[in-house]
Amino acid sequence: MKRRQFIRYAAASAAAPLLVSDISKSVAAEKEAELEIIDIHQHVNFHGRMNEALVAHQRTMGVSKTVLLPAGSQIMSASTHQGKSNGLAARVFGTEASARLAAAHPDEFIYFTNEVPDLEGAKAELEKWLERGARGIGEMKYGMDCDSEPMQMVYQIARHYDVPVLLHFQHEKYNMGFDRFYKMLEKYPEVNFFGHAQTWWGNIDKSHQQEEMYPKGPVTPGGLTDKYLSDYPNMFGDLSAGSGRNALTRDEEHAAAFLEKHQDKLCYGTDCADPEGSGEKCSGSQTQAIVKRLLTDPVAQRKVFSSNARRVIRFD
């Protein structure tokens, strides 16, 4: 029993003694009402943030479990260097740093692994960390097609180790060919995929213009993202970052219906630097509030904030 609970029940018993069974039932009811929050999208050294600030940030946000998504090597292969950056490497540390933080706080953090897919030795690097305890692969943020041979190598590894892959979709920059991604969902039905970022969230709108990163205004239902979530059991959505928040705020009537419809396929994430660790400047705190406001059913809320993530990612 938590100290605050004990004090409350002790004070109550002074006026009217409670049976032990009554106290146990009350504690159980309060625990049932608590909302577990899992964050599937955070980074070590994001924009230079120290680990202490990250830990403080997650606790302030009420997050009980966090997935650390590392960068791949800072060395880029030929294909990733053709006018497109290695998405995370300049701002985020690699798998080893994520593994160290997870080892220091095993009850709060787990980690994925990552590597530039067409870099020599990428397969061995990914497999090494999956053998050591990484729980997934990503965030994959490289300048290549989402259905290219190197990316399919990643999907094959994920299938072998039974772990999910988290993809950053950004038009003409990262994981290009979003309109063809259904072929990967069909080719690798055993692999669970998380969709994330501007192109993923822009395509909730059937009328989306692919060049727009943060579109505004009413949404026409039936976009590619809606179809992928509806038609493929192995496709899930990552609500993190400004792109996820924008998808919820640009048309709240649509967002409420979208959350209700896909309550079994969406997962909460933050993907915010917030160097002070307070949570006040984090898009994730705003997304958390928006989801709670638009999705009022407690059962549906638990799915989005924790249950769906637990179905896809091994936390224990």
C-alpha positions in Angstrom: 0.0 0.0 0.0 1.3 3.5 -0.9 2.0 5.8 2.0 -0.7 8.3 0.9 -3.2 5.4 0.8 -2.3 4.2 4.2 -2.6 7.7 5.7 -6.0 8.2 4.1 -7.4 4.8 5.3 -5.8 5.3 8.8 -7.6 8.7 9.1 -10.9 7.2 8.0 -10.6 4.3 10.5 -10.4 6.8 13.3 -13.9 7.8 12.6 -15.3 4.4 11.5 -13.1 1.3 11.7 -12.7 -0.4 8.3 -12.3 -4.2 7.8 -9.0 -5.3 6.3 -10.9 -6.7 3.4 -12.6 -3.3 2.8 -9.2 -1.6 2.7 -7.8 -4.2 0.3 -10.8 -3.8 -2.1 -10.4 0.0 -2.0 -6.7 -0.2 -2.8 -7.4 -2.7 -5.6 -10.0 -0.4 -7.1 -7.7 2.6 -7.0 -4.9 0.6 -8.6 -7.3 -0.5 -11.4 -8.2 3.1 -12.1 -4.5 4.2 -12.5 -3.5 4.5 -16.1 -0.3 2.9 -17.1 1.6 5.0 -19.7 4.2 3.4 -22.0 6.3 5.7 -24.2 7.4 3.8 -27.3 9.6 6.6 -28.7 12.5 8.2 -26.9 16.2 8.8 -27.7 19.5 9.0 -25.7 21.3 12.3 -26.1 18.5 13.8 -28.1 19.7 17.3 -29.0 22.4 16.9 -26.3 20.0 16.0 -23.4 21.7 14.4 -20.5 20.4 11.0 -19.2 19.4 12.5 -15.9 17.1 14.9 -17.7 15.6 12.1 -19.7 14.9 10.0 -16.7 13.3 13.0 -14.9 11.3 13.8 -18.0 9.8 10.4 -18.2 8.9 10.3 -14.5 7.3 13.7 -14.7 5.2 12.5 -17.6 4.0 9.6 -15.6 5.7 7.1 -17.9 6.4 3.7 -16.4 8.1 2.1 -19.4 10.1 3.7 -22.1 11.5 2.4 -25.4 14.9 3.8 -26.3 15.4 4.1 -30.1 19.1 4.5 -31.0 20.8 5.8 -34.1 22.8 3.8 -36.5 26.4 4.5 -37.3 27.5 8.0 -38.1 29.3 6.6 -41.2 26.9 6.6 -44.1 26.7 4.2 -47.0 26.6 5.3 -50.6 22.8 5.2 -50.9 22.1 7.1 -47.7 24.6 9.8 -48.7 23.0 10.7 -52.0 21.6 14.1 -50.9 19.9 12.6 -47.8 21.2 12.6 -44.3 21.6 9.7 -41.9 18.5 10.8 -40.0 19.4 10.4 -36.3 23.2 9.9 -36.1 24.1 13.6 -35.6 21.6 14.0 -32.7 21.2 10.7 -31.1 23.6 8.1 -29.6 23.7 4.5 -30.8 22.6 1.2 -29.4 25.4 0.8 -26.8 24.4 4.0 -25.0 20.7 2.9 -25.0 21.7 -0.5 -23.6 23.7 1.2 -20.8 20.8 3.4 -19.8 18.4 0.5 -19.9 20.7 -1.5 -17.7 21.0 1.3 -15.2 17.1 1.6 -15.0 15.9 -1.9 -15.9 12.4 -1.3 -14.5 11.9 1.8 -16.6 13.7 1.4 -19.9 14.1 -1.1 -22.7 15.9 -0.5 -26.0 15.8 -1.3 -29.7 18.8 -1.6 -32.0 19.6 0.2 -35.2 22.2 0.3 -38.1 22.5 1.8 -41.5 20.9 -1.1 -43.5 23.3 -1.2 -46.5 26.4 -0.6 -44.5 28.8 -3.6 -44.5 28.3 -5.5 -41.3 24.8 -4.1 -40.6 23.2 -7.6 -40.4 25.8 -8.7 -37.8 25.4 -5.6 -35.8 21.6 -5.8 -35.6 21.8 -9.5 -34.7 24.5 -8.9 -32.0 22.3 -6.5 -30.1 19.1 -8.6 -30.5 21.0 -11.5 -29.0 22.0 -9.2 -26.1 18.5 -8.1 -25.3 17.3 -5.4 -27.8 13.5 -5.7 -28.2 13.1 -4.3 -31.7 14.7 -2.4 -34.6 14.5 1.3 -35.2 13.9 4.1 -35.5 14.8 3.3 -39.2 15.4 6.8 -40.7 17.5 6.5 -43.8 17.5 7.9 -47.3 16.3 4.7 -49.1 13.1 3.2 -50.3 11.0 1.4 -47.7 10.9 -1.7 -50.0 14.6 -1.7 -51.0 16.8 -4.8 -50.5 18.7 -3.4 -47.5 15.4 -2.5 -45.8 14.0 -6.0 -46.5 17.1 -7.4 -44.9 16.0 -5.6 -41.7 12.5 -7.0 -42.0 13.9 -10.5 -42.4 16.0 -10.1 -39.2 12.9 -8.8 -37.4 10.9 -11.8 -38.6 13.7 -14.2 -37.4 13.9 -12.6 -33.9 10.2 -11.9 -33.6 10.6 -8.2 -32.9 8.9 -5.1 -34.3 10.4 -2.5 -36.7 9.7 1.3 -36.2 9.9 3.4 -39.4 10.2 7.1 -40.0 8.2 7.9 -43.2 9.1 11.2 -44.8 8.4 12.0 -48.4 11.4 12.1 -50.7 13.7 11.8 -47.7 13.4 8.7 -45.5 11.7 5.4 -46.3 10.4 6.5 -49.7 7.7 4.7 -51.5 5.0 4.9 -48.8 2.3 4.1 -51.3 4.0 0.8 -51.9 4.5 -0.2 -48.3 1.5 -2.5 -48.4 3.6 -4.9 -50.4 6.0 -5.2 -47.4 3.1 -5.7 -45.0 1.9 -8.6 -47.2 5.3 -10.0 -47.8 6.2 -10.0 -44.1 2.9 -10.7 -42.3 4.8 -12.0 -39.2 6.6 -8.7 -38.6 4.8 -5.9 -36.7 5.6 -2.4 -38.0 5.2 0.9 -36.3 4.5 3.9 -38.7 5.8 7.3 -37.6 6.5 10.9 -38.8 5.3 13.4 -41.3 4.3 11.2 -44.3 2.7 8.5 -42.0 0.5 11.1 -40.3 -0.2 13.2 -43.3 -1.7 10.3 -45.0 -4.6 10.0 -42.6 -6.1 12.4 -45.2 -7.3 10.9 -48.5 -6.5 14.2 -50.1 -3.1 14.6 -48.6 -0.5 16.5 -50.7 2.7 14.5 -50.1 5.0 17.5 -50.1 3.2 18.9 -47.0 4.9 17.9 -43.8 2.4 19.4 -41.3 -0.9 19.9 -43.1 -3.7 21.9 -41.6 -7.4 21.9 -41.9 -10.2 19.3 -42.2 -9.3 15.7 -43.0 -10.9 13.6 -45.7 -11.2 10.1 -44.2 -9.8 7.1 -46.1 -6.1 8.0 -46.6 -3.3 5.4 -46.9 -2.5 5.4 -43.2 -6.1 4.6 -42.4 -6.1 1.8 -44.9 -2.9 0.3 -43.7 -4.1 0.3 -40.1 -7.5 -1.1 -41.1 -6.4 -3.8 -43.6 -3.2 -5.1 -42.1 -3.0 -6.7 -38.6 0.8 -6.1 -38.5 0.6 -2.3 -39.0 0.6 0.0 -35.9 0.8 3.7 -35.4 3.2 5.7 -33.3 1.6 8.9 -32.0 4.8 10.7 -31.1 6.3 14.0 -32.1 4.8 17.1 -33.7 3.6 15.0 -36.6 1.4 12.9 -34.3 0.2 15.8 -32.4 -0.7 17.7 -35.6 -2.7 14.7 -36.8 -4.8 15.0 -33.7 -5.3 18.8 -33.6 -5.8 19.7 -37.2 -9.4 18.3 -37.3 -10.5 17.1 -33.8 -13.7 15.6 -35.0 -11.8 13.4 -37.3 -9.2 12.7 -34.7 -11.8 11.5 -32.2 -13.3 9.1 -34.7 -9.8 8.0 -35.8 -8.7 7.2 -32.2 -12.0 5.3 -31.6 -11.7 3.3 -34.9 -8.0 2.4 -34.4 -7.9 2.1 -30.6 -6.3 -1.4 -31.0 -3.6 -0.2 -33.4 -2.2 3.1 -31.9 0.6 3.5 -29.4 1.6 6.6 -27.3 5.1 8.0 -27.7 6.8 11.3 -27.0 10.0 11.7 -29.3 10.8 15.0 -27.6 14.1 16.5 -26.3 12.7 18.6 -23.5 16.2 19.2 -22.0 14.9 20.5 -18.7 13.1 17.2 -18.0 10.0 19.0 -16.9 7.6 17.8 -19.6 6.1 21.3 -20.1 7.8 21.8 -23.5 7.2 18.3 -24.7 4.8 17.6 -27.6 4.2 14.3 -25.8 2.6 16.0 -22.8 0.2 17.8 -25.2 -0.5 14.6 -27.1 -1.2 12.8 -23.9 -3.8 15.4 -22.9 -5.4 15.4 -26.3 -5.8 11.6 -26.4 -7.4 11.7 -22.9 -9.8 14.4 -24.0 -10.8 12.9 -27.3 -10.8 9.2 -26.3 -12.9 9.2 -23.1 -13.5 5.4 -22.8 -11.0 4.2 -20.0 -10.6 0.8 -21.7 -9.7 2.4 -25.1 -7.3 4.8 -23.3 -5.5 1.9 -21.7 -5.1 0.3 -25.1 -3.4 3.4 -26.6 -1.3 4.2 -23.6 0.0 0.8 -22.8 -1.9 -2.4 -23.8 -1.2 -2.1 -27.5 2.5 -1.6 -26.9 2.6 -4.6 -24.6 1.0 -6.7 -27.3 3.7 -5.8 -29.8 6.9 -5.3 -27.7 8.3 -7.6 -25.1 8.7 -5.6 -22.0 9.2 -8.4 -19.5 
